[in-house]
Amino acid sequence: MRVLVIGGGIGGLTTALALQAAGLEVEVHEGAGEVRPLGVGINLQPHAVRELTELGLGAALAAIGVATRELVYASRFGQVIWREDRGRAAGYHWPQYSIHRGRLQLLLWQAAEARLGAARVRSGHRLAGFTQDAGGVTAHFADGSLARGDLLIAADGIHSVVRRHFAPEEGPPKWNGAILWRATSEAPAYLTGASMVQAGSHDQKFVVYPIAELPDGRRLTNGSPSCASRPTGPGRGRTGTGRAGWPTCCRPSSVGTSAGSTCPG
């Protein structure tokens, strides 16, 4: 059986590696012209690490991520509300990893090239549509090329061409009112050196955790301030992304200086 995986992100590549390990013939078709280590921090929970470990990637994950030791909840003043162990420290057989999203994707991409063959892991292959018949499915790409398979798996992200085919009236995703800024910095280790901290409240909080160890003992650290905005201008129905209706505390210029404020109810 030949499987066409549309999308070379984390989900698509992991699916391709798992299917290849099960003995299936797999092709990956990624729309981006070049796969680069873009993004910031994400977290892999133990059940996800188990799957990647069984695909032979456990040592590689340990080399590029941080095995999260604990999760700490704190007030906006830094007062500890709750802390709990994570990963192996919490009794799981597999760790939880905080890791750079782009580095994880590149690791999976390289593993797919090695196992499937570079010719079957293709970038610059943006899906334009597909057709089905009794014998299988044909993928049609924007460059005019075709790929034939017995099965097509859609892993082509939030703007999925395949999803739009099956749900043409669905429309774009609706904004849930959350505003989030993402960044990484090289910073000294804090607490255990592998601690995730969430400080603040639902309306305004800051999440920070290390995602890689640096040679000098510091950490590449992910920081994410966020605000639960309730827009009052156009797009109030959680469908708009314009800034005109943002509360003052949710404007980027004030996030670092208004830790004591909250968004109005």
SETIDREN-123146 format. One record per atom (N, C-alpha, C): atom name; x, y, z; residue in three letters. Coordinates in steps of 0.1 Angstrom, whole numbers. Each point is the difference from the previous one (the first is absolute). Layout:
// SETIDREN-123146
atom, u, v, w, res
CA, X, Y, Z, ALA $
...
//
This chain:
// SETIDREN-123146
atom, u, v, w, res
N, 8, -12, 0, MET $
CA, -8, 12, 0, MET $
C, 9, 12, 0, MET $
N, -4, 10, -8, ARG $
CA, 7, 13, -1, ARG $
C, -8, 11, 7, ARG $
N, 6, 7, 9, VAL $
CA, -7, 10, 7, VAL $
C, 6, 14, -3, VAL $
N, -8, 9, -4, LEU $
CA, 4, 14, -2, LEU $
C, -3, 8, 12, LEU $
N, 10, 6, 7, VAL $
CA, -1, 9, 11, VAL $
C, 1, 14, -5, VAL $
N, -10, 8, 2, ILE $
CA, 0, 14, -5, ILE $
C, 4, 9, 12, ILE $
N, 12, 5, 0, GLY $
CA, 4, 9, 11, GLY $
C, 12, -6, 7, GLY $
N, 11, 7, 0, GLY $
CA, 12, -5, 7, GLY $
C, 3, 7, 13, GLY $
N, -11, 3, 8, GLY $
CA, 2, 5, 13, GLY $
C, 2, -11, 10, GLY $
N, -1, 3, 13, ILE $
CA, 3, -10, 10, ILE $
C, -10, -12, -1, ILE $
N, -13, 3, -2, GLY $
CA, -10, -11, -1, GLY $
C, 2, -8, -12, GLY $
N, 2, 6, -12, GLY $
CA, 2, -7, -12, GLY $
C, 12, -9, 0, GLY $
N, 11, 5, 4, LEU $
CA, 13, -7, 0, LEU $
C, -1, -12, 10, LEU $
N, -6, 2, 12, THR $
CA, -1, -11, 10, THR $
C, -9, -11, -6, THR $
N, -11, 4, -6, THR $
CA, -9, -10, -7, THR $
C, 8, -8, -10, THR $
N, 7, 7, -8, ALA $
CA, 8, -6, -11, ALA $
C, 10, -10, 6, ALA $
N, 7, 4, 10, LEU $
CA, 10, -9, 6, LEU $
C, -7, -13, 6, LEU $
N, -11, 2, 7, ALA $
CA, -8, -11, 6, ALA $
C, -5, -10, -11, ALA $
N, -5, 6, -11, LEU $
CA, -5, -9, -11, LEU $
C, 11, -7, -6, LEU $
N, 11, 6, -2, GLN $
CA, 12, -6, -6, GLN $
C, 5, -12, 9, GLN $
N, 0, 3, 13, ALA $
CA, 4, -11, 10, ALA $
C, -9, -12, -1, ALA $
N, -13, 3, -4, ALA $
CA, -10, -11, 0, ALA $
C, 1, -7, -14, ALA $
N, 9, 4, -8, GLY $
CA, 2, -7, -13, GLY $
C, -7, 5, -12, GLY $
N, -6, 13, 1, LEU $
CA, -7, 6, -11, LEU $
C, 10, 8, -8, LEU $
N, -4, 2, -13, GLU $
CA, 8, 10, -9, GLU $
C, -6, 14, 2, GLU $
N, 8, 9, 4, VAL $
CA, -5, 13, 3, VAL $
C, 8, 11, -7, VAL $
N, -8, 11, -4, GLU $
CA, 6, 12, -6, GLU $
C, -5, 12, 8, GLU $
N, 9, 9, 2, VAL $
CA, -4, 13, 7, VAL $
C, 1, 11, -10, VAL $
N, -10, 8, 0, HIS $
CA, -1, 12, -10, HIS $
C, -2, 13, 9, HIS $
N, 10, 8, 1, GLU $
CA, 0, 12, 7, GLU $
C, -1, 12, -9, GLU $
N, -9, 10, 3, GLY $
CA, -2, 11, -8, GLY $
C, 11, 10, 0, GLY $
N, 7, 2, 11, ALA $
CA, 11, 10, 2, ALA $
C, 11, -4, -9, ALA $
N, 7, 10, -6, GLY $
CA, 11, -3, -9, GLY $
C, 12, -4, 8, GLY $
N, 1, 3, 12, GLU $
CA, 12, -3, 8, GLU $
C, -5, -3, 15, GLU $
N, 5, -10, 6, VAL $
CA, -3, -3, 14, VAL $
C, 11, 5, 9, VAL $
N, -3, 10, 8, ARG $
CA, 9, 7, 9, ARG $
C, -4, -2, 14, ARG $
N, 9, 1, 10, PRO $
CA, -4, -1, 14, PRO $
C, -6, 12, 5, PRO $
N, -13, 3, -4, LEU $
CA, -7, 11, 4, LEU $
C, -9, -2, 13, LEU $
N, -3, 10, 7, GLY $
CA, -9, -1, 11, GLY $
C, 7, 2, 14, GLY $
N, -7, -3, 10, VAL $
CA, 5, 1, 14, VAL $
C, -3, -13, 8, VAL $
N, -3, 2, 13, GLY $
CA, -1, -12, 8, GLY $
C, -13, -7, -1, GLY $
N, 0, -14, 1, ILE $
CA, -12, -8, 2, ILE $
C, 3, -10, 10, ILE $
N, -10, -8, 4, ASN $
CA, 2, -10, 10, ASN $
C, -5, -14, -5, ASN $
N, 8, -10, 2, LEU $
CA, -3, -13, -4, LEU $
C, -3, -8, 13, LEU $
N, -13, -4, 2, GLN $
CA, -4, -7, 12, GLN $
C, 5, -15, -1, GLN $
N, 1, -7, 11, PRO $
CA, 5, -14, 0, PRO $
C, -6, -9, -10, PRO $
N, -13, 1, -2, HIS $
CA, -6, -9, -10, HIS $
C, 5, 2, -14, HIS $
N, 3, 13, -3, ALA $
CA, 6, 3, -13, ALA $
C, 14, -4, -1, ALA $
N, 8, 2, 11, VAL $
CA, 14, -4, 0, VAL $
C, 1, -16, -1, VAL $
N, -10, -7, 5, ARG $
CA, 0, -14, -1, ARG $
C, 0, -4, -15, ARG $
N, -9, 6, -8, GLU $
CA, -2, -3, -14, GLU $
C, 13, 3, -8, GLU $
N, 6, 12, 3, LEU $
CA, 12, 3, -7, LEU $
C, 12, -8, 5, LEU $
N, 0, -5, 12, THR $
CA, 11, -9, 5, THR $
C, -1, -13, -7, THR $
N, -13, -5, -2, GLU $
CA, -2, -13, -7, GLU $
C, 4, 1, -15, GLU $
N, 1, 12, -5, LEU $
CA, 5, 2, -14, LEU $
C, 15, 2, 0, LEU $
N, 6, -2, 11, GLY $
CA, 15, 1, 1, GLY $
C, 6, 14, 1, GLY $
N, -8, 9, 5, LEU $
CA, 4, 14, 1, LEU $
C, 2, 5, 14, LEU $
N, 0, -9, 10, GLY $
CA, 1, 4, 14, GLY $
C, 13, 7, 3, GLY $
N, 12, -5, -5, ALA $
CA, 13, 6, 3, ALA $
C, 1, 14, -7, ALA $
N, -6, 1, -12, ALA $
CA, 1, 12, -7, ALA $
C, -8, 11, 7, ALA $
N, -12, -4, 5, LEU $
CA, -8, 10, 8, LEU $
C, 7, 5, 12, LEU $
N, 6, -9, 7, ALA $
CA, 8, 3, 12, ALA $
C, 11, 10, -3, ALA $
N, 6, -1, -12, ALA $
CA, 11, 8, -3, ALA $
C, -4, 14, -3, ALA $
N, -12, 3, -5, ILE $
CA, -4, 13, -5, ILE $
C, -11, 7, 9, ILE $
N, -5, -8, 10, GLY $
CA, -10, 6, 9, GLY $
C, 4, 0, 14, GLY $
N, -9, 4, 9, VAL $
CA, 2, 0, 14, VAL $
C, -11, -8, 6, VAL $
N, 4, -10, 8, ALA $
CA, -10, -9, 7, ALA $
C, -6, 8, 12, ALA $
N, -12, 4, -2, THR $
CA, -7, 9, 10, THR $
C, -1, -7, 13, THR $
N, 5, 7, 11, ARG $
CA, 0, -6, 13, ARG $
C, -13, 3, 8, ARG $
N, -5, 12, -1, GLU $
CA, -11, 4, 8, GLU $
C, -8, 11, -7, GLU $
N, -13, 2, 4, LEU $
CA, -8, 10, -4, LEU $
C, -4, 9, 12, LEU $
N, 2, 13, -1, VAL $
CA, -3, 9, 12, VAL $
C, -10, 10, -5, VAL $
N, -11, 1, 8, TYR $
CA, -10, 11, -2, TYR $
C, 3, 11, 11, TYR $
N, 0, 12, -5, ALA $
CA, 3, 11, 10, ALA $
C, -9, 12, -3, ALA $
N, -2, 8, 10, SER $
CA, -7, 13, -2, SER $
C, 8, 9, -8, SER $
N, -6, 12, -4, ARG $
CA, 7, 9, -8, ARG $
C, 11, 7, 8, ARG $
N, 1, -2, 13, PHE $
CA, 11, 5, 9, PHE $
C, 10, -11, 2, PHE $
N, -1, -12, -6, GLY $
CA, 10, -10, 2, GLY $
C, -3, -9, 11, GLY $
N, -11, 1, 7, GLN $
CA, -3, -9, 12, GLN $
C, -5, -13, -5, GLN $
N, 7, -11, 4, VAL $
CA, -3, -13, -5, VAL $
C, -14, -5, 5, VAL $
N, -9, -4, -9, ILE $
CA, -13, -5, 3, ILE $
C, 0, -15, 1, ILE $
N, 7, -6, -10, TRP $
CA, 0, -14, -1, TRP $
C, 12, -5, -8, TRP $
N, 6, -11, 3, ARG $
CA, 11, -5, -8, ARG $
C, -2, -16, 0, ARG $
N, 3, -5, -11, GLU $
CA, -1, -15, -2, GLU $
C, 11, -5, -9, GLU $
N, 4, -13, 3, ASP $
CA, 10, -6, -9, ASP $
C, -5, -3, -13, ASP $
N, 8, -1, -10, ARG $
CA, -4, -4, -14, ARG $
C, 9, -11, -5, ARG $
N, -5, -6, -10, GLY $
CA, 8, -11, -7, GLY $
C, 4, -11, 9, GLY $
N, 13, -4, -1, ARG $
CA, 5, -11, 8, ARG $
C, -1, 3, 15, ARG $
N, 2, 12, 4, ALA $
CA, -1, 4, 14, ALA $
C, -14, -2, 5, ALA $
N, -10, 0, -8, ALA $
CA, -14, -3, 4, ALA $
C, -4, -14, -1, ALA $
N, 10, -9, -4, GLY $
CA, -3, -14, 0, GLY $
C, -2, -6, -14, GLY $
N, 0, 8, -10, TYR $
CA, -2, -5, -14, TYR $
C, 13, -8, -4, TYR $
N, -2, -9, -10, HIS $
CA, 12, -7, -5, HIS $
C, 7, 8, -10, HIS $
N, -6, 11, -5, TRP $
CA, 7, 8, -10, TRP $
C, 0, 15, 5, TRP $
N, 10, 7, -4, PRO $
CA, 0, 14, 4, PRO $
C, -9, 9, -7, PRO $
N, -3, 12, 5, GLN $
CA, -6, 11, -7, GLN $
C, 12, 9, -5, GLN $
N, -1, 4, -13, TYR $
CA, 10, 9, -5, TYR $
C, -5, 13, -4, TYR $
N, 7, 10, 5, SER $
CA, -2, 14, -6, SER $
C, 11, 1, -11, SER $
N, -5, 5, -12, ILE $
CA, 9, -2, -11, ILE $
C, -3, 11, -10, ILE $
N, 9, 4, -8, HIS $
CA, -2, 10, -11, HIS $
C, -7, -7, -11, HIS $
N, -12, 6, -4, ARG $
CA, -8, -6, -10, ARG $
C, 7, -2, -13, ARG $
N, 8, 10, -5, GLY $
CA, 6, -2, -13, GLY $
C, 11, -10, 1, GLY $
N, 7, -2, 11, ARG $
CA, 10, -10, 1, ARG $
C, -6, -14, 0, ARG $
N, -11, -1, 6, LEU $
CA, -7, -13, 0, LEU $
C, -5, -3, -14, LEU $
N, -6, 9, -8, GLN $
CA, -4, -2, -13, GLN $
C, 12, -4, -9, GLN $
N, 11, 7, 2, LEU $
CA, 12, -4, -9, LEU $
C, 5, -14, 4, LEU $
N, 0, -3, 12, LEU $
CA, 4, -14, 4, LEU $
C, -9, -10, -7, LEU $
N, -13, 2, 1, LEU $
CA, -10, -9, -7, LEU $
C, 2, -1, -15, LEU $
N, 3, 12, -6, TRP $
CA, 2, 1, -14, TRP $
C, 12, -8, -4, TRP $
N, 11, 1, 7, GLN $
CA, 12, -7, -3, GLN $
C, -2, -15, 2, GLN $
N, -7, -4, 10, ALA $
CA, -3, -14, 2, ALA $
C, -9, -6, -11, ALA $
N, -9, 8, -5, ALA $
CA, -9, -5, -11, ALA $
C, 8, -1, -13, ALA $
N, 9, 9, -2, GLU $
CA, 9, -1, -12, GLU $
C, 8, -13, 0, GLU $
N, 6, -2, 12, ALA $
CA, 8, -12, 2, ALA $
C, -7, -13, -2, ALA $
N, -12, -1, 5, ARG $
CA, -8, -12, 1, ARG $
C, -9, -2, -13, ARG $
N, -6, 10, -4, LEU $
CA, -9, -1, -12, LEU $
C, 8, 1, -13, LEU $
N, 11, 8, 1, GLY $
CA, 8, 3, -12, GLY $
C, -3, 15, -4, GLY $
N, 10, 7, -3, ALA $
CA, -1, 15, -2, ALA $
C, -10, 3, -12, ALA $
N, -1, -9, -9, ALA $
CA, -9, 2, -12, ALA $
C, -15, -1, 5, ALA $
N, -2, -6, 11, ARG $
CA, -14, -1, 5, ARG $
C, -4, 10, 10, ARG $
N, 9, 9, 3, VAL $
CA, -3, 11, 10, VAL $
C, 2, 13, -8, VAL $
N, -10, 6, -5, ARG $
CA, 1, 11, -9, ARG $
C, -5, 13, 5, ARG $
N, 8, 10, -1, SER $
CA, -4, 14, 3, SER $
C, -4, 7, -13, SER $
N, -6, 12, 2, GLY $
CA, -5, 7, -12, GLY $
C, -11, -7, -8, GLY $
N, -7, -8, 7, HIS $
CA, -11, -8, -6, HIS $
C, -13, 4, 7, HIS $
N, -6, 11, -4, ARG $
CA, -12, 6, 6, ARG $
C, -12, -7, -7, ARG $
N, -9, -6, 9, LEU $
CA, -11, -6, -6, LEU $
C, -10, 10, -5, LEU $
N, -6, -3, -12, ALA $
CA, -10, 8, -6, ALA $
C, -14, -6, 1, ALA $
N, 0, -14, 0, GLY $
CA, -12, -7, 1, GLY $
C, 3, -15, -2, GLY $
N, -11, -8, 0, PHE $
CA, 2, -14, -2, PHE $
C, -13, -6, -6, PHE $
N, 1, -12, -6, THR $
CA, -11, -7, -5, THR $
C, 1, -14, 5, THR $
N, -12, -6, 1, GLN $
CA, -1, -14, 5, GLN $
C, -7, -9, -11, GLN $
N, 3, -12, 0, ASP $
CA, -7, -10, -8, ASP $
C, 1, -14, 7, ASP $
N, -5, -10, -6, ALA $
CA, -1, -13, 6, ALA $
C, 14, -6, 3, ALA $
N, 10, 5, -7, GLY $
CA, 13, -6, 1, GLY $
C, 9, 8, 10, GLY $
N, -4, 12, 4, GLY $
CA, 9, 7, 9, GLY $
C, -3, 15, -1, GLY $
N, 11, 8, 3, VAL $
CA, -1, 15, 0, VAL $
C, 11, 6, -8, VAL $
N, -2, 11, -7, THR $
CA, 10, 7, -7, THR $
C, 1, 14, 6, THR $
N, 12, 4, 5, ALA $
CA, 3, 13, 5, ALA $
C, 4, 9, -11, ALA $
N, -5, 12, -1, HIS $
CA, 3, 10, -11, HIS $
C, 7, 11, 7, HIS $
N, 12, 3, -4, PHE $
CA, 9, 11, 6, PHE $
C, 0, 12, -8, PHE $
N, 3, 11, 6, ALA $
CA, 0, 14, -6, ALA $
C, 9, 1, -12, ALA $
N, 11, -8, 0, ASP $
CA, 10, 0, -11, ASP $
C, -4, -8, -12, ASP $
N, -12, -6, 1, GLY $
CA, -6, -8, -11, GLY $
C, 4, -15, 1, GLY $
N, 8, -4, 10, SER $
CA, 3, -14, 1, SER $
C, -11, -8, 8, SER $
N, 1, -13, -1, LEU $
CA, -10, -9, 6, LEU $
C, 7, -10, 8, LEU $
N, -7, -6, 10, ALA $
CA, 4, -11, 8, ALA $
C, -11, -10, 2, ALA $
N, 2, -12, -2, ARG $
CA, -11, -10, 1, ARG $
C, 3, -9, 12, ARG $
N, -11, -3, 8, GLY $
CA, 1, -8, 11, GLY $
C, -13, -8, 3, GLY $
N, 1, -9, 10, ASP $
CA, -12, -7, 4, ASP $
C, -7, 8, 11, ASP $
N, 7, 8, 7, LEU $
CA, -6, 8, 11, LEU $
C, 7, 13, 1, LEU $
N, -7, 11, 3, LEU $
CA, 5, 13, 2, LEU $
C, -3, 5, 14, LEU $
N, 10, 4, 7, ILE $
CA, -2, 5, 14, ILE $
C, 3, 15, 0, ILE $
N, -10, 8, 5, ALA $
CA, 2, 14, 1, ALA $
C, 6, 4, 13, ALA $
N, 12, 6, -1, ALA $
CA, 7, 6, 11, ALA $
C, 6, 14, -4, ALA $
N, -9, 7, -8, ASP $
CA, 4, 12, -6, ASP $
C, -4, 13, 7, ASP $
N, -2, -2, 13, GLY $
CA, -1, 12, 9, GLY $
C, -13, 7, 1, GLY $
N, 1, 12, 6, ILE $
CA, -13, 7, 3, ILE $
C, -7, 5, -13, ILE $
N, 7, 2, -11, HIS $
CA, -6, 4, -13, HIS $
C, -1, -12, -9, HIS $
N, -4, -11, 5, SER $
CA, 1, -13, -7, SER $
C, -9, 0, -13, SER $
N, 6, -3, -11, VAL $
CA, -7, -2, -13, VAL $
C, -9, -11, 1, VAL $
N, 4, -11, 6, VAL $
CA, -9, -12, 1, VAL $
C, -12, 3, 9, VAL $
N, 2, 6, 11, ARG $
CA, -12, 3, 9, ARG $
C, -9, 10, -8, ARG $
N, 5, 9, -7, ARG $
CA, -9, 9, -7, ARG $
C, -8, -7, -11, ARG $
N, 6, -11, -5, HIS $
CA, -7, -8, -10, HIS $
C, -13, -6, 6, HIS $
N, 2, -6, 12, PHE $
CA, -11, -7, 7, PHE $
C, -9, 10, 7, PHE $
N, 4, 11, 4, ALA $
CA, -8, 10, 8, ALA $
C, 2, 14, -7, ALA $
N, -5, 2, -12, PRO $
CA, 2, 12, -7, PRO $
C, -7, 12, 6, PRO $
N, -10, -2, 8, GLU $
CA, -8, 11, 6, GLU $
C, 5, 3, 14, GLU $
N, 10, -6, 5, GLU $
CA, 4, 1, 14, GLU $
C, 6, 14, 2, GLU $
N, 7, 6, -9, GLY $
CA, 6, 13, 2, GLY $
C, 13, 0, 8, GLY $
N, 6, 11, 2, PRO $
CA, 13, 1, 8, PRO $
C, -2, -3, 14, PRO $
N, 11, -4, 7, PRO $
CA, -2, -2, 15, PRO $
C, -4, 12, 7, PRO $
N, -8, -2, 11, LYS $
CA, -5, 12, 7, LYS $
C, 10, 3, 12, LYS $
N, 3, 12, 1, TRP $
CA, 9, 5, 11, TRP $
C, -7, -2, 13, TRP $
N, 8, -6, 10, ASN $
CA, -6, -2, 13, ASN $
C, 3, 11, 10, ASN $
N, 6, 11, -5, GLY $
CA, 2, 12, 9, GLY $
C, 14, 0, 6, GLY $
N, 8, -11, -1, ALA $
CA, 13, 0, 6, ALA $
C, 10, 7, -8, ALA $
N, 8, 8, 6, ILE $
CA, 11, 7, -6, ILE $
C, 13, -5, 6, ILE $
N, 9, -5, -8, LEU $
CA, 12, -7, 5, LEU $
C, 13, 5, -7, LEU $
N, 10, 4, 7, TRP $
CA, 13, 3, -6, TRP $
C, 10, -11, 4, TRP $
N, 8, -4, -10, ARG $
CA, 9, -11, 2, ARG $
C, 14, 5, -3, ARG $
N, 10, -4, 8, ALA $
CA, 14, 4, -2, ALA $
C, 9, -10, 7, ALA $
N, 12, -1, -4, THR $
CA, 10, -7, 7, THR $
C, 12, 9, 4, THR $
N, 7, -4, 11, SER $
CA, 12, 8, 4, SER $
C, 10, -10, 6, SER $
N, 12, 4, 0, GLU $
CA, 11, -7, 7, GLU $
C, 0, 5, 14, GLU $
N, -3, -8, 10, ALA $
CA, -1, 5, 14, ALA $
C, 6, -10, 10, ALA $
N, 3, 5, 12, PRO $
CA, 6, -9, 10, PRO $
C, -11, -10, 4, PRO $
N, 5, -12, 4, ALA $
CA, -10, -10, 5, ALA $
C, -6, 5, 13, ALA $
N, -13, -3, 2, TYR $
CA, -7, 4, 13, TYR $
C, -7, -13, 6, TYR $
N, -3, 2, 13, LEU $
CA, -6, -11, 7, LEU $
C, 8, -13, -2, LEU $
N, -6, -11, -6, THR $
CA, 7, -13, -2, THR $
C, 8, 0, -12, THR $
N, -1, 11, -8, GLY $
CA, 7, 0, -13, GLY $
C, -9, -7, -11, GLY $
N, -11, -6, 4, ALA $
CA, -9, -7, -9, ALA $
C, -14, 2, 5, ALA $
N, -3, 12, 4, SER $
CA, -13, 3, 6, SER $
C, -9, 9, -10, SER $
N, -12, -4, -1, MET $
CA, -10, 8, -7, MET $
C, -8, 8, 10, MET $
N, -1, 13, -3, VAL $
CA, -8, 9, 9, VAL $
C, -11, 7, -7, VAL $
N, -12, 0, 6, GLN $
CA, -11, 8, -5, GLN $
C, -4, 10, 11, GLN $
N, 2, 13, -3, ALA $
CA, -3, 10, 10, ALA $
C, -11, 9, -5, ALA $
N, -9, 4, 10, GLY $
CA, -10, 10, -4, GLY $
C, -14, -7, 1, GLY $
N, -9, 4, -9, SER $
CA, -14, -5, 1, SER $
C, -4, -4, -14, SER $
N, -12, -4, -1, HIS $
CA, -6, -3, -14, HIS $
C, 0, 12, -9, HIS $
N, -3, 12, 6, ASP $
CA, 0, 12, -8, ASP $
C, 13, 5, -5, ASP $
N, 10, -2, 9, GLN $
CA, 14, 5, -4, GLN $
C, 10, -9, 7, GLN $
N, 8, -6, -8, LYS $
CA, 10, -9, 6, LYS $
C, 13, -1, -8, LYS $
N, 10, -6, 6, PHE $
CA, 13, -1, -6, PHE $
C, 4, -15, 2, PHE $
N, 4, -6, -11, VAL $
CA, 4, -14, 0, VAL $
C, 15, -1, -4, VAL $
N, 8, -6, 8, VAL $
CA, 15, -1, -4, VAL $
C, 5, -14, 3, VAL $
N, 9, -5, -9, TYR $
CA, 6, -13, 2, TYR $
C, 12, -1, -9, TYR $
N, 10, -7, 5, PRO $
CA, 12, -2, -8, PRO $
C, -2, -11, -11, PRO $
N, 5, 2, -12, ILE $
CA, -2, -10, -11, ILE $
C, 13, -6, -5, ILE $
N, 12, 5, 5, ALA $
CA, 12, -6, -4, ALA $
C, 11, 5, 9, ALA $
N, 10, -9, 3, GLU $
CA, 11, 3, 8, GLU $
C, 11, 6, -9, GLU $
N, 6, 11, 5, LEU $
CA, 11, 6, -8, LEU $
C, 14, -4, 6, LEU $
N, 10, 1, -8, PRO $
CA, 13, -5, 5, PRO $
C, 5, 7, 12, PRO $
N, -4, 13, 2, ASP $
CA, 5, 7, 12, ASP $
C, -8, -1, 12, ASP $
N, -10, -10, 0, GLY $
CA, -8, -3, 11, GLY $
C, -13, 8, 1, GLY $
N, -2, 10, -9, ARG $
CA, -12, 7, -1, ARG $
C, -10, -8, -8, ARG $
N, -12, 5, -1, ARG $
CA, -11, -7, -7, ARG $
C, -6, 9, -12, ARG $
N, -3, -7, -11, LEU $
CA, -8, 7, -10, LEU $
C, -14, -1, 6, LEU $
N, -6, 12, 3, THR $
CA, -12, 0, 8, THR $
C, -12, 6, -8, THR $
N, -11, -7, 1, ASN $
CA, -12, 5, -7, ASN $
C, -8, 8, 10, ASN $
N, -5, 12, -5, GLY $
CA, -8, 9, 9, GLY $
C, -12, 4, -8, GLY $
N, -12, -1, 7, SER $
CA, -13, 3, -7, SER $
C, -9, 8, 8, SER $
N, 0, 13, -1, PRO $
CA, -10, 8, 7, PRO $
C, -13, -1, -8, PRO $
N, -12, -1, 7, SER $
CA, -12, -1, -7, SER $
C, -11, 8, 7, SER $
N, -11, 4, -7, CYS $
CA, -11, 7, 5, CYS $
C, -13, -5, -6, CYS $
N, -10, -1, 8, ALA $
CA, -13, -5, -4, ALA $
C, -8, 13, -4, ALA $
N, 1, 4, -13, SER $
CA, -6, 12, -4, SER $
C, -15, -2, -2, SER $
N, -8, 10, 3, ARG $
CA, -14, 0, -3, ARG $
C, -3, 12, -9, ARG $
N, 2, -1, -13, PRO $
CA, -1, 12, -9, PRO $
C, -13, 7, 1, PRO $
N, 0, 13, -1, THR $
CA, -12, 8, 0, THR $
C, -3, 6, -14, THR $
N, 9, -1, -9, GLY $
CA, -2, 6, -13, GLY $
C, -4, -10, -10, GLY $
N, 2, 3, -13, PRO $
CA, -4, -10, -11, PRO $
C, 6, -13, 3, PRO $
N, -7, -11, -2, GLY $
CA, 5, -13, 2, GLY $
C, -3, -5, 14, GLY $
N, -9, 6, 7, ARG $
CA, -2, -4, 14, ARG $
C, -4, -15, 1, ARG $
N, -7, -5, -10, GLY $
CA, -4, -14, 1, GLY $
C, 10, -10, -2, GLY $
N, 13, 3, 4, ARG $
CA, 11, -9, 0, ARG $
C, 3, -4, -14, ARG $
N, -2, 9, -10, THR $
CA, 4, -3, -13, THR $
C, 10, 10, -6, THR $
N, 2, 11, 7, GLY $
CA, 9, 10, -5, GLY $
C, 14, 0, 7, GLY $
N, 10, 5, -6, THR $
CA, 13, 1, 6, THR $
C, 5, 14, 0, THR $
N, -8, 10, -3, GLY $
CA, 4, 14, 0, GLY $
C, 4, 4, 14, GLY $
N, 9, 10, 2, ARG $
CA, 4, 5, 13, ARG $
C, -8, 11, 5, ARG $
N, -9, 6, -8, ALA $
CA, -7, 12, 5, ALA $
C, -8, -2, 12, ALA $
N, -5, -12, 2, GLY $
CA, -9, -2, 12, GLY $
C, 7, -7, 12, GLY $
N, 14, -1, -1, TRP $
CA, 7, -6, 11, TRP $
C, -1, 8, 13, TRP $
N, -2, -6, 11, PRO $
CA, 2, 7, 13, PRO $
C, 14, 4, 1, PRO $
N, 2, 11, 8, THR $
CA, 14, 6, 1, THR $
C, 10, -10, 5, THR $
N, -4, -9, 10, CYS $
CA, 10, -9, 5, CYS $
C, 4, -11, -10, CYS $
N, -7, -1, -11, CYS $
CA, 4, -10, -9, CYS $
C, 8, 5, -12, CYS $
N, 3, 13, 0, ARG $
CA, 8, 5, -11, ARG $
C, 15, -4, 2, ARG $
N, 7, -3, -10, PRO $
CA, 13, -5, 1, PRO $
C, 9, 10, 8, PRO $
N, -2, 13, -1, SER $
CA, 9, 10, 6, SER $
C, -2, 0, 15, SER $
N, -11, -6, 5, SER $
CA, -3, 1, 15, SER $
C, 2, -13, 7, SER $
N, 2, -11, -7, VAL $
CA, 1, -13, 6, VAL $
C, 11, -1, 11, VAL $
N, 11, 6, -3, GLY $
CA, 11, -1, 9, GLY $
C, -1, 10, 11, GLY $
N, -10, 9, 0, THR $
CA, 0, 10, 11, THR $
C, -13, 0, 8, THR $
N, -10, -9, -4, SER $
CA, -13, 1, 7, SER $
C, -3, -14, 7, SER $
N, 10, -6, 6, ALA $
CA, -2, -13, 6, ALA $
C, -10, 0, 11, ALA $
N, -3, 12, 6, GLY $
CA, -10, 1, 10, GLY $
C, -14, 2, -5, GLY $
N, -2, 2, -13, SER $
CA, -13, 2, -5, SER $
C, -6, -12, -6, SER $
N, -13, 0, -2, THR $
CA, -7, -11, -7, THR $
C, -9, 5, -10, THR $
N, -3, -8, -10, CYS $
CA, -9, 4, -10, CYS $
C, -14, 2, 6, CYS $
N, -7, 10, -5, PRO $
CA, -13, 3, 5, PRO $
C, -10, -12, -3, PRO $
N, -10, -2, 9, GLY $
CA, -9, -11, -3, GLY $
C, -11, 5, -9, GLY $
//
